[in-house]
Amino acid sequence: MGRKIIETLAAEGKRRGWLHLRWIVPGKNTPAVALYEKIAEPDHRKSYLIPIDRIAGD
């Protein structure tokens, strides 16, 4: 299913003139990571998640 979603998005992106898709996936999602490693290039960026309640002091 994941491959089909990406193929659909890529086709739509091509139609719209997009340059690339950026995909964020939890590293622990082993099946998804295996697929993305087959069809994509790793990005040089790191992604971070900051819970709002941690910063807001709740």
PDBQT receptor file of N, H, CA, C and O in Angstrom, charges set to zero:
ATOM      1  N   MET A   1       0.814  -1.194   0.000  1.00  0.00    +0.000 N 
ATOM      2  CA  MET A   1       0.000   0.000   0.000  1.00  0.00    +0.000 C 
ATOM      3  C   MET A   1       0.861   1.263   0.000  1.00  0.00    +0.000 C 
ATOM      4  O   MET A   1       0.529   2.235  -0.679  1.00  0.00    +0.000 OA
ATOM      5  N   GLY A   2       1.956   1.260   0.750  1.00  0.00    +0.000 N 
ATOM      6  H   GLY A   2       2.226   0.470   1.302  1.00  0.00    +0.000 HD
ATOM      7  CA  GLY A   2       2.824   2.427   0.814  1.00  0.00    +0.000 C 
ATOM      8  C   GLY A   2       3.391   2.796  -0.543  1.00  0.00    +0.000 C 
ATOM      9  O   GLY A   2       3.454   3.973  -0.897  1.00  0.00    +0.000 OA
ATOM     10  N   ARG A   3       3.806   1.788  -1.305  1.00  0.00    +0.000 N 
ATOM     11  H   ARG A   3       3.756   0.832  -1.017  1.00  0.00    +0.000 HD
ATOM     12  CA  ARG A   3       4.359   2.052  -2.629  1.00  0.00    +0.000 C 
ATOM     13  C   ARG A   3       3.305   2.687  -3.537  1.00  0.00    +0.000 C 
ATOM     14  O   ARG A   3       3.618   3.599  -4.303  1.00  0.00    +0.000 OA
ATOM     15  N   LYS A   4       2.082   2.223  -3.460  1.00  0.00    +0.000 N 
ATOM     16  H   LYS A   4       1.827   1.482  -2.839  1.00  0.00    +0.000 HD
ATOM     17  CA  LYS A   4       1.003   2.768  -4.289  1.00  0.00    +0.000 C 
ATOM     18  C   LYS A   4       0.733   4.233  -3.945  1.00  0.00    +0.000 C 
ATOM     19  O   LYS A   4       0.514   5.049  -4.840  1.00  0.00    +0.000 OA
ATOM     20  N   ILE A   5       0.748   4.567  -2.666  1.00  0.00    +0.000 N 
ATOM     21  H   ILE A   5       0.926   3.904  -1.939  1.00  0.00    +0.000 HD
ATOM     22  CA  ILE A   5       0.538   5.952  -2.242  1.00  0.00    +0.000 C 
ATOM     23  C   ILE A   5       1.642   6.844  -2.818  1.00  0.00    +0.000 C 
ATOM     24  O   ILE A   5       1.372   7.927  -3.337  1.00  0.00    +0.000 OA
ATOM     25  N   ILE A   6       2.878   6.376  -2.718  1.00  0.00    +0.000 N 
ATOM     26  H   ILE A   6       3.097   5.496  -2.297  1.00  0.00    +0.000 HD
ATOM     27  CA  ILE A   6       3.993   7.168  -3.230  1.00  0.00    +0.000 C 
ATOM     28  C   ILE A   6       3.911   7.303  -4.744  1.00  0.00    +0.000 C 
ATOM     29  O   ILE A   6       4.163   8.384  -5.276  1.00  0.00    +0.000 OA
ATOM     30  N   GLU A   7       3.566   6.234  -5.444  1.00  0.00    +0.000 N 
ATOM     31  H   GLU A   7       3.362   5.356  -5.012  1.00  0.00    +0.000 HD
ATOM     32  CA  GLU A   7       3.416   6.307  -6.903  1.00  0.00    +0.000 C 
ATOM     33  C   GLU A   7       2.339   7.318  -7.290  1.00  0.00    +0.000 C 
ATOM     34  O   GLU A   7       2.511   8.081  -8.241  1.00  0.00    +0.000 OA
ATOM     35  N   THR A   8       1.233   7.321  -6.553  1.00  0.00    +0.000 N 
ATOM     36  H   THR A   8       1.094   6.701  -5.781  1.00  0.00    +0.000 HD
ATOM     37  CA  THR A   8       0.141   8.263  -6.826  1.00  0.00    +0.000 C 
ATOM     38  C   THR A   8       0.592   9.700  -6.575  1.00  0.00    +0.000 C 
ATOM     39  O   THR A   8       0.329  10.590  -7.384  1.00  0.00    +0.000 OA
ATOM     40  N   LEU A   9       1.267   9.917  -5.460  1.00  0.00    +0.000 N 
ATOM     41  H   LEU A   9       1.481   9.194  -4.803  1.00  0.00    +0.000 HD
ATOM     42  CA  LEU A   9       1.770  11.262  -5.148  1.00  0.00    +0.000 C 
ATOM     43  C   LEU A   9       2.822  11.713  -6.164  1.00  0.00    +0.000 C 
ATOM     44  O   LEU A   9       2.845  12.879  -6.558  1.00  0.00    +0.000 OA
ATOM     45  N   ALA A  10       3.681  10.803  -6.581  1.00  0.00    +0.000 N 
ATOM     46  H   ALA A  10       3.662   9.856  -6.261  1.00  0.00    +0.000 HD
ATOM     47  CA  ALA A  10       4.706  11.157  -7.566  1.00  0.00    +0.000 C 
ATOM     48  C   ALA A  10       4.064  11.538  -8.895  1.00  0.00    +0.000 C 
ATOM     49  O   ALA A  10       4.498  12.493  -9.538  1.00  0.00    +0.000 OA
ATOM     50  N   ALA A  11       3.044  10.806  -9.309  1.00  0.00    +0.000 N 
ATOM     51  H   ALA A  11       2.692  10.030  -8.786  1.00  0.00    +0.000 HD
ATOM     52  CA  ALA A  11       2.342  11.135 -10.553  1.00  0.00    +0.000 C 
ATOM     53  C   ALA A  11       1.679  12.507 -10.446  1.00  0.00    +0.000 C 
ATOM     54  O   ALA A  11       1.725  13.301 -11.386  1.00  0.00    +0.000 OA
ATOM     55  N   GLU A  12       1.071  12.778  -9.313  1.00  0.00    +0.000 N 
ATOM     56  H   GLU A  12       1.034  12.134  -8.549  1.00  0.00    +0.000 HD
ATOM     57  CA  GLU A  12       0.442  14.082  -9.101  1.00  0.00    +0.000 C 
ATOM     58  C   GLU A  12       1.503  15.185  -9.053  1.00  0.00    +0.000 C 
ATOM     59  O   GLU A  12       1.305  16.269  -9.600  1.00  0.00    +0.000 OA
ATOM     60  N   GLY A  13       2.610  14.904  -8.406  1.00  0.00    +0.000 N 
ATOM     61  H   GLY A  13       2.771  14.023  -7.961  1.00  0.00    +0.000 HD
ATOM     62  CA  GLY A  13       3.695  15.867  -8.353  1.00  0.00    +0.000 C 
ATOM     63  C   GLY A  13       4.252  16.178  -9.734  1.00  0.00    +0.000 C 
ATOM     64  O   GLY A  13       4.549  17.331 -10.047  1.00  0.00    +0.000 OA
ATOM     65  N   LYS A  14       4.392  15.151 -10.552  1.00  0.00    +0.000 N 
ATOM     66  H   LYS A  14       4.151  14.215 -10.298  1.00  0.00    +0.000 HD
ATOM     67  CA  LYS A  14       4.871  15.367 -11.916  1.00  0.00    +0.000 C 
ATOM     68  C   LYS A  14       3.900  16.257 -12.680  1.00  0.00    +0.000 C 
ATOM     69  O   LYS A  14       4.308  17.174 -13.394  1.00  0.00    +0.000 OA
ATOM     70  N   ARG A  15       2.612  15.976 -12.522  1.00  0.00    +0.000 N 
ATOM     71  H   ARG A  15       2.280  15.231 -11.942  1.00  0.00    +0.000 HD
ATOM     72  CA  ARG A  15       1.574  16.764 -13.196  1.00  0.00    +0.000 C 
ATOM     73  C   ARG A  15       1.630  18.231 -12.764  1.00  0.00    +0.000 C 
ATOM     74  O   ARG A  15       1.401  19.132 -13.571  1.00  0.00    +0.000 OA
ATOM     75  N   ARG A  16       1.936  18.464 -11.485  1.00  0.00    +0.000 N 
ATOM     76  H   ARG A  16       2.122  17.732 -10.829  1.00  0.00    +0.000 HD
ATOM     77  CA  ARG A  16       1.963  19.825 -10.938  1.00  0.00    +0.000 C 
ATOM     78  C   ARG A  16       3.329  20.498 -11.053  1.00  0.00    +0.000 C 
ATOM     79  O   ARG A  16       3.465  21.676 -10.719  1.00  0.00    +0.000 OA
ATOM     80  N   GLY A  17       4.330  19.776 -11.514  1.00  0.00    +0.000 N 
ATOM     81  H   GLY A  17       4.220  18.820 -11.785  1.00  0.00    +0.000 HD
ATOM     82  CA  GLY A  17       5.659  20.364 -11.664  1.00  0.00    +0.000 C 
ATOM     83  C   GLY A  17       6.493  20.375 -10.400  1.00  0.00    +0.000 C 
ATOM     84  O   GLY A  17       7.441  21.153 -10.295  1.00  0.00    +0.000 OA
ATOM     85  N   TRP A  18       6.163  19.532  -9.442  1.00  0.00    +0.000 N 
ATOM     86  H   TRP A  18       5.393  18.899  -9.527  1.00  0.00    +0.000 HD
ATOM     87  CA  TRP A  18       6.957  19.447  -8.212  1.00  0.00    +0.000 C 
ATOM     88  C   TRP A  18       8.353  18.921  -8.535  1.00  0.00    +0.000 C 
ATOM     89  O   TRP A  18       8.535  18.199  -9.515  1.00  0.00    +0.000 OA
ATOM     90  N   LEU A  19       9.320  19.275  -7.727  1.00  0.00    +0.000 N 
ATOM     91  H   LEU A  19       9.172  19.862  -6.931  1.00  0.00    +0.000 HD
ATOM     92  CA  LEU A  19      10.683  18.794  -7.906  1.00  0.00    +0.000 C 
ATOM     93  C   LEU A  19      10.948  17.493  -7.147  1.00  0.00    +0.000 C 
ATOM     94  O   LEU A  19      11.754  16.673  -7.584  1.00  0.00    +0.000 OA
ATOM     95  N   HIS A  20      10.275  17.304  -6.018  1.00  0.00    +0.000 N 
ATOM     96  H   HIS A  20       9.620  17.971  -5.663  1.00  0.00    +0.000 HD
ATOM     97  CA  HIS A  20      10.492  16.105  -5.206  1.00  0.00    +0.000 C 
ATOM     98  C   HIS A  20       9.357  15.943  -4.190  1.00  0.00    +0.000 C 
ATOM     99  O   HIS A  20       8.535  16.838  -3.994  1.00  0.00    +0.000 OA
ATOM    100  N   LEU A  21       9.344  14.781  -3.561  1.00  0.00    +0.000 N 
ATOM    101  H   LEU A  21      10.012  14.054  -3.720  1.00  0.00    +0.000 HD
ATOM    102  CA  LEU A  21       8.476  14.520  -2.404  1.00  0.00    +0.000 C 
ATOM    103  C   LEU A  21       9.389  14.446  -1.183  1.00  0.00    +0.000 C 
ATOM    104  O   LEU A  21      10.491  13.904  -1.262  1.00  0.00    +0.000 OA
ATOM    105  N   ARG A  22       8.943  14.976  -0.084  1.00  0.00    +0.000 N 
ATOM    106  H   ARG A  22       8.047  15.416  -0.020  1.00  0.00    +0.000 HD
ATOM    107  CA  ARG A  22       9.659  14.812   1.183  1.00  0.00    +0.000 C 
ATOM    108  C   ARG A  22       8.780  13.941   2.071  1.00  0.00    +0.000 C 
ATOM    109  O   ARG A  22       7.595  14.218   2.260  1.00  0.00    +0.000 OA
ATOM    110  N   TRP A  23       9.366  12.908   2.598  1.00  0.00    +0.000 N 
ATOM    111  H   TRP A  23      10.328  12.683   2.444  1.00  0.00    +0.000 HD
ATOM    112  CA  TRP A  23       8.610  11.913   3.341  1.00  0.00    +0.000 C 
ATOM    113  C   TRP A  23       9.227  11.761   4.717  1.00  0.00    +0.000 C 
ATOM    114  O   TRP A  23      10.431  11.524   4.821  1.00  0.00    +0.000 OA
ATOM    115  N   ILE A  24       8.444  11.889   5.772  1.00  0.00    +0.000 N 
ATOM    116  H   ILE A  24       7.466  12.081   5.687  1.00  0.00    +0.000 HD
ATOM    117  CA  ILE A  24       8.942  11.717   7.132  1.00  0.00    +0.000 C 
ATOM    118  C   ILE A  24       8.285  10.469   7.708  1.00  0.00    +0.000 C 
ATOM    119  O   ILE A  24       7.065  10.313   7.648  1.00  0.00    +0.000 OA
ATOM    120  N   VAL A  25       9.091   9.598   8.257  1.00  0.00    +0.000 N 
ATOM    121  H   VAL A  25      10.081   9.725   8.306  1.00  0.00    +0.000 HD
ATOM    122  CA  VAL A  25       8.585   8.332   8.783  1.00  0.00    +0.000 C 
ATOM    123  C   VAL A  25       9.298   8.022  10.101  1.00  0.00    +0.000 C 
ATOM    124  O   VAL A  25      10.495   8.273  10.235  1.00  0.00    +0.000 OA
ATOM    125  N   PRO A  26       8.562   7.475  11.074  1.00  0.00    +0.000 N 
ATOM    126  CA  PRO A  26       9.230   7.059  12.307  1.00  0.00    +0.000 C 
ATOM    127  C   PRO A  26      10.285   5.994  12.002  1.00  0.00    +0.000 C 
ATOM    128  O   PRO A  26      10.013   5.031  11.285  1.00  0.00    +0.000 OA
ATOM    129  N   GLY A  27      11.479   6.171  12.545  1.00  0.00    +0.000 N 
ATOM    130  H   GLY A  27      11.700   6.953  13.128  1.00  0.00    +0.000 HD
ATOM    131  CA  GLY A  27      12.563   5.230  12.294  1.00  0.00    +0.000 C 
ATOM    132  C   GLY A  27      12.273   3.815  12.743  1.00  0.00    +0.000 C 
ATOM    133  O   GLY A  27      12.875   2.868  12.236  1.00  0.00    +0.000 OA
ATOM    134  N   LYS A  28      11.369   3.658  13.676  1.00  0.00    +0.000 N 
ATOM    135  H   LYS A  28      10.879   4.427  14.088  1.00  0.00    +0.000 HD
ATOM    136  CA  LYS A  28      11.034   2.330  14.184  1.00  0.00    +0.000 C 
ATOM    137  C   LYS A  28      10.056   1.586  13.282  1.00  0.00    +0.000 C 
ATOM    138  O   LYS A  28       9.761   0.416  13.525  1.00  0.00    +0.000 OA
ATOM    139  N   ASN A  29       9.547   2.251  12.243  1.00  0.00    +0.000 N 
ATOM    140  H   ASN A  29       9.786   3.202  12.046  1.00  0.00    +0.000 HD
ATOM    141  CA  ASN A  29       8.616   1.617  11.309  1.00  0.00    +0.000 C 
ATOM    142  C   ASN A  29       9.444   0.859  10.262  1.00  0.00    +0.000 C 
ATOM    143  O   ASN A  29       9.622   1.328   9.138  1.00  0.00    +0.000 OA
ATOM    144  N   THR A  30       9.940  -0.306  10.646  1.00  0.00    +0.000 N 
ATOM    145  H   THR A  30       9.796  -0.688  11.559  1.00  0.00    +0.000 HD
ATOM    146  CA  THR A  30      10.887  -1.076   9.842  1.00  0.00    +0.000 C 
ATOM    147  C   THR A  30      10.393  -1.380   8.427  1.00  0.00    +0.000 C 
ATOM    148  O   THR A  30      11.156  -1.183   7.480  1.00  0.00    +0.000 OA
ATOM    149  N   PRO A  31       9.160  -1.848   8.234  1.00  0.00    +0.000 N 
ATOM    150  CA  PRO A  31       8.720  -2.116   6.857  1.00  0.00    +0.000 C 
ATOM    151  C   PRO A  31       8.698  -0.863   5.987  1.00  0.00    +0.000 C 
ATOM    152  O   PRO A  31       9.073  -0.910   4.816  1.00  0.00    +0.000 OA
ATOM    153  N   ALA A  32       8.259   0.251   6.557  1.00  0.00    +0.000 N 
ATOM    154  H   ALA A  32       7.954   0.288   7.509  1.00  0.00    +0.000 HD
ATOM    155  CA  ALA A  32       8.217   1.498   5.792  1.00  0.00    +0.000 C 
ATOM    156  C   ALA A  32       9.626   1.962   5.470  1.00  0.00    +0.000 C 
ATOM    157  O   ALA A  32       9.894   2.354   4.334  1.00  0.00    +0.000 OA
ATOM    158  N   VAL A  33      10.528   1.929   6.433  1.00  0.00    +0.000 N 
ATOM    159  H   VAL A  33      10.310   1.611   7.356  1.00  0.00    +0.000 HD
ATOM    160  CA  VAL A  33      11.900   2.360   6.212  1.00  0.00    +0.000 C 
ATOM    161  C   VAL A  33      12.547   1.500   5.130  1.00  0.00    +0.000 C 
ATOM    162  O   VAL A  33      13.270   2.024   4.283  1.00  0.00    +0.000 OA
ATOM    163  N   ALA A  34      12.303   0.201   5.143  1.00  0.00    +0.000 N 
ATOM    164  H   ALA A  34      11.715  -0.224   5.831  1.00  0.00    +0.000 HD
ATOM    165  CA  ALA A  34      12.867  -0.692   4.123  1.00  0.00    +0.000 C 
ATOM    166  C   ALA A  34      12.398  -0.287   2.728  1.00  0.00    +0.000 C 
ATOM    167  O   ALA A  34      13.190  -0.282   1.786  1.00  0.00    +0.000 OA
ATOM    168  N   LEU A  35      11.127   0.049   2.590  1.00  0.00    +0.000 N 
ATOM    169  H   LEU A  35      10.483   0.045   3.356  1.00  0.00    +0.000 HD
ATOM    170  CA  LEU A  35      10.603   0.491   1.299  1.00  0.00    +0.000 C 
ATOM    171  C   LEU A  35      11.258   1.797   0.880  1.00  0.00    +0.000 C 
ATOM    172  O   LEU A  35      11.724   1.913  -0.253  1.00  0.00    +0.000 OA
ATOM    173  N   TYR A  36      11.302   2.773   1.761  1.00  0.00    +0.000 N 
ATOM    174  H   TYR A  36      10.924   2.678   2.682  1.00  0.00    +0.000 HD
ATOM    175  CA  TYR A  36      11.845   4.084   1.412  1.00  0.00    +0.000 C 
ATOM    176  C   TYR A  36      13.324   3.996   1.059  1.00  0.00    +0.000 C 
ATOM    177  O   TYR A  36      13.795   4.735   0.194  1.00  0.00    +0.000 OA
ATOM    178  N   GLU A  37      14.059   3.107   1.711  1.00  0.00    +0.000 N 
ATOM    179  H   GLU A  37      13.676   2.507   2.413  1.00  0.00    +0.000 HD
ATOM    180  CA  GLU A  37      15.469   2.946   1.387  1.00  0.00    +0.000 C 
ATOM    181  C   GLU A  37      15.665   2.360  -0.007  1.00  0.00    +0.000 C 
ATOM    182  O   GLU A  37      16.713   2.557  -0.622  1.00  0.00    +0.000 OA
ATOM    183  N   LYS A  38      14.657   1.637  -0.510  1.00  0.00    +0.000 N 
ATOM    184  H   LYS A  38      13.806   1.477  -0.010  1.00  0.00    +0.000 HD
ATOM    185  CA  LYS A  38      14.730   1.078  -1.863  1.00  0.00    +0.000 C 
ATOM    186  C   LYS A  38      14.414   2.127  -2.926  1.00  0.00    +0.000 C 
ATOM    187  O   LYS A  38      14.988   2.086  -4.014  1.00  0.00    +0.000 OA
ATOM    188  N   ILE A  39      13.517   3.061  -2.635  1.00  0.00    +0.000 N 
ATOM    189  H   ILE A  39      13.050   3.094  -1.751  1.00  0.00    +0.000 HD
ATOM    190  CA  ILE A  39      13.018   3.956  -3.679  1.00  0.00    +0.000 C 
ATOM    191  C   ILE A  39      13.398   5.418  -3.491  1.00  0.00    +0.000 C 
ATOM    192  O   ILE A  39      13.079   6.247  -4.344  1.00  0.00    +0.000 OA
ATOM    193  N   ALA A  40      14.069   5.752  -2.399  1.00  0.00    +0.000 N 
ATOM    194  H   ALA A  40      14.328   5.078  -1.706  1.00  0.00    +0.000 HD
ATOM    195  CA  ALA A  40      14.351   7.156  -2.109  1.00  0.00    +0.000 C 
ATOM    196  C   ALA A  40      15.811   7.341  -1.701  1.00  0.00    +0.000 C 
ATOM    197  O   ALA A  40      16.530   6.379  -1.433  1.00  0.00    +0.000 OA
ATOM    198  N   GLU A  41      16.221   8.594  -1.662  1.00  0.00    +0.000 N 
ATOM    199  H   GLU A  41      15.637   9.376  -1.879  1.00  0.00    +0.000 HD
ATOM    200  CA  GLU A  41      17.550   8.950  -1.178  1.00  0.00    +0.000 C 
ATOM    201  C   GLU A  41      17.406   9.558   0.213  1.00  0.00    +0.000 C 
ATOM    202  O   GLU A  41      16.462  10.307   0.464  1.00  0.00    +0.000 OA
ATOM    203  N   PRO A  42      18.329   9.245   1.116  1.00  0.00    +0.000 N 
ATOM    204  CA  PRO A  42      18.238   9.857   2.446  1.00  0.00    +0.000 C 
ATOM    205  C   PRO A  42      18.455  11.364   2.348  1.00  0.00    +0.000 C 
ATOM    206  O   PRO A  42      19.222  11.841   1.511  1.00  0.00    +0.000 OA
ATOM    207  N   ASP A  43      17.784  12.085   3.195  1.00  0.00    +0.000 N 
ATOM    208  H   ASP A  43      17.161  11.697   3.875  1.00  0.00    +0.000 HD
ATOM    209  CA  ASP A  43      17.911  13.535   3.250  1.00  0.00    +0.000 C 
ATOM    210  C   ASP A  43      18.995  13.888   4.263  1.00  0.00    +0.000 C 
ATOM    211  O   ASP A  43      19.259  13.118   5.186  1.00  0.00    +0.000 OA
ATOM    212  N   HIS A  44      19.609  15.028   4.096  1.00  0.00    +0.000 N 
ATOM    213  H   HIS A  44      19.394  15.653   3.346  1.00  0.00    +0.000 HD
ATOM    214  CA  HIS A  44      20.669  15.449   5.014  1.00  0.00    +0.000 C 
ATOM    215  C   HIS A  44      20.113  16.110   6.278  1.00  0.00    +0.000 C 
ATOM    216  O   HIS A  44      20.866  16.407   7.206  1.00  0.00    +0.000 OA
ATOM    217  N   ARG A  45      18.810  16.337   6.313  1.00  0.00    +0.000 N 
ATOM    218  H   ARG A  45      18.199  16.096   5.560  1.00  0.00    +0.000 HD
ATOM    219  CA  ARG A  45      18.208  17.000   7.474  1.00  0.00    +0.000 C 
ATOM    220  C   ARG A  45      17.827  15.979   8.542  1.00  0.00    +0.000 C 
ATOM    221  O   ARG A  45      17.577  14.810   8.248  1.00  0.00    +0.000 OA
ATOM    222  N   LYS A  46      17.790  16.444   9.772  1.00  0.00    +0.000 N 
ATOM    223  H   LYS A  46      17.993  17.393  10.011  1.00  0.00    +0.000 HD
ATOM    224  CA  LYS A  46      17.236  15.658  10.874  1.00  0.00    +0.000 C 
ATOM    225  C   LYS A  46      15.912  16.280  11.254  1.00  0.00    +0.000 C 
ATOM    226  O   LYS A  46      15.708  17.482  11.085  1.00  0.00    +0.000 OA
ATOM    227  N   SER A  47      15.032  15.477  11.755  1.00  0.00    +0.000 N 
ATOM    228  H   SER A  47      15.198  14.500  11.892  1.00  0.00    +0.000 HD
ATOM    229  CA  SER A  47      13.723  15.943  12.169  1.00  0.00    +0.000 C 
ATOM    230  C   SER A  47      13.615  15.799  13.687  1.00  0.00    +0.000 C 
ATOM    231  O   SER A  47      14.057  14.803  14.260  1.00  0.00    +0.000 OA
ATOM    232  N   TYR A  48      13.028  16.796  14.322  1.00  0.00    +0.000 N 
ATOM    233  H   TYR A  48      12.669  17.605  13.856  1.00  0.00    +0.000 HD
ATOM    234  CA  TYR A  48      12.847  16.766  15.770  1.00  0.00    +0.000 C 
ATOM    235  C   TYR A  48      11.401  17.085  16.109  1.00  0.00    +0.000 C 
ATOM    236  O   TYR A  48      10.754  17.889  15.437  1.00  0.00    +0.000 OA
ATOM    237  N   LEU A  49      10.913  16.457  17.136  1.00  0.00    +0.000 N 
ATOM    238  H   LEU A  49      11.438  15.804  17.682  1.00  0.00    +0.000 HD
ATOM    239  CA  LEU A  49       9.556  16.679  17.624  1.00  0.00    +0.000 C 
ATOM    240  C   LEU A  49       9.656  17.245  19.033  1.00  0.00    +0.000 C 
ATOM    241  O   LEU A  49      10.258  16.634  19.917  1.00  0.00    +0.000 OA
ATOM    242  N   ILE A  50       9.067  18.405  19.232  1.00  0.00    +0.000 N 
ATOM    243  H   ILE A  50       8.578  18.901  18.514  1.00  0.00    +0.000 HD
ATOM    244  CA  ILE A  50       9.057  19.021  20.556  1.00  0.00    +0.000 C 
ATOM    245  C   ILE A  50       7.620  19.099  21.031  1.00  0.00    +0.000 C 
ATOM    246  O   ILE A  50       6.832  19.861  20.469  1.00  0.00    +0.000 OA
ATOM    247  N   PRO A  51       7.251  18.325  22.062  1.00  0.00    +0.000 N 
ATOM    248  CA  PRO A  51       5.898  18.410  22.592  1.00  0.00    +0.000 C 
ATOM    249  C   PRO A  51       5.623  19.808  23.141  1.00  0.00    +0.000 C 
ATOM    250  O   PRO A  51       6.433  20.350  23.892  1.00  0.00    +0.000 OA
ATOM    251  N   ILE A  52       4.516  20.377  22.778  1.00  0.00    +0.000 N 
ATOM    252  H   ILE A  52       3.858  19.937  22.168  1.00  0.00    +0.000 HD
ATOM    253  CA  ILE A  52       4.152  21.727  23.193  1.00  0.00    +0.000 C 
ATOM    254  C   ILE A  52       4.080  21.846  24.711  1.00  0.00    +0.000 C 
ATOM    255  O   ILE A  52       4.528  22.843  25.277  1.00  0.00    +0.000 OA
ATOM    256  N   ASP A  53       3.520  20.836  25.373  1.00  0.00    +0.000 N 
ATOM    257  H   ASP A  53       3.157  20.026  24.913  1.00  0.00    +0.000 HD
ATOM    258  CA  ASP A  53       3.379  20.930  26.823  1.00  0.00    +0.000 C 
ATOM    259  C   ASP A  53       4.735  20.948  27.537  1.00  0.00    +0.000 C 
ATOM    260  O   ASP A  53       4.821  21.436  28.664  1.00  0.00    +0.000 OA
ATOM    261  N   ARG A  54       5.780  20.435  26.917  1.00  0.00    +0.000 N 
ATOM    262  H   ARG A  54       5.710  20.038  26.001  1.00  0.00    +0.000 HD
ATOM    263  CA  ARG A  54       7.113  20.468  27.516  1.00  0.00    +0.000 C 
ATOM    264  C   ARG A  54       7.648  21.901  27.545  1.00  0.00    +0.000 C 
ATOM    265  O   ARG A  54       8.289  22.303  28.516  1.00  0.00    +0.000 OA
ATOM    266  N   ILE A  55       7.393  22.656  26.509  1.00  0.00    +0.000 N 
ATOM    267  H   ILE A  55       6.872  22.329  25.720  1.00  0.00    +0.000 HD
ATOM    268  CA  ILE A  55       7.888  24.030  26.420  1.00  0.00    +0.000 C 
ATOM    269  C   ILE A  55       6.959  24.992  27.169  1.00  0.00    +0.000 C 
ATOM    270  O   ILE A  55       7.416  25.942  27.804  1.00  0.00    +0.000 OA
ATOM    271  N   ALA A  56       5.668  24.735  27.086  1.00  0.00    +0.000 N 
ATOM    272  H   ALA A  56       5.297  23.964  26.570  1.00  0.00    +0.000 HD
ATOM    273  CA  ALA A  56       4.693  25.635  27.701  1.00  0.00    +0.000 C 
ATOM    274  C   ALA A  56       4.679  25.507  29.218  1.00  0.00    +0.000 C 
ATOM    275  O   ALA A  56       4.073  26.337  29.896  1.00  0.00    +0.000 OA
ATOM    276  N   GLY A  57       5.332  24.487  29.765  1.00  0.00    +0.000 N 
ATOM    277  H   GLY A  57       5.824  23.813  29.214  1.00  0.00    +0.000 HD
ATOM    278  CA  GLY A  57       5.413  24.318  31.205  1.00  0.00    +0.000 C 
ATOM    279  C   GLY A  57       4.156  23.709  31.829  1.00  0.00    +0.000 C 
ATOM    280  O   GLY A  57       3.934  23.841  33.033  1.00  0.00    +0.000 OA
ATOM    281  N   ASP A  58       3.348  23.054  31.028  1.00  0.00    +0.000 N 
ATOM    282  H   ASP A  58       3.528  22.947  30.050  1.00  0.00    +0.000 HD
ATOM    283  CA  ASP A  58       2.131  22.410  31.559  1.00  0.00    +0.000 C 
ATOM    284  C   ASP A  58       2.446  21.115  32.258  1.00  0.00    +0.000 C 
ATOM    285  O   ASP A  58       1.541  20.449  32.760  1.00  0.00    +0.000 OA
TER     286      ASP A  58
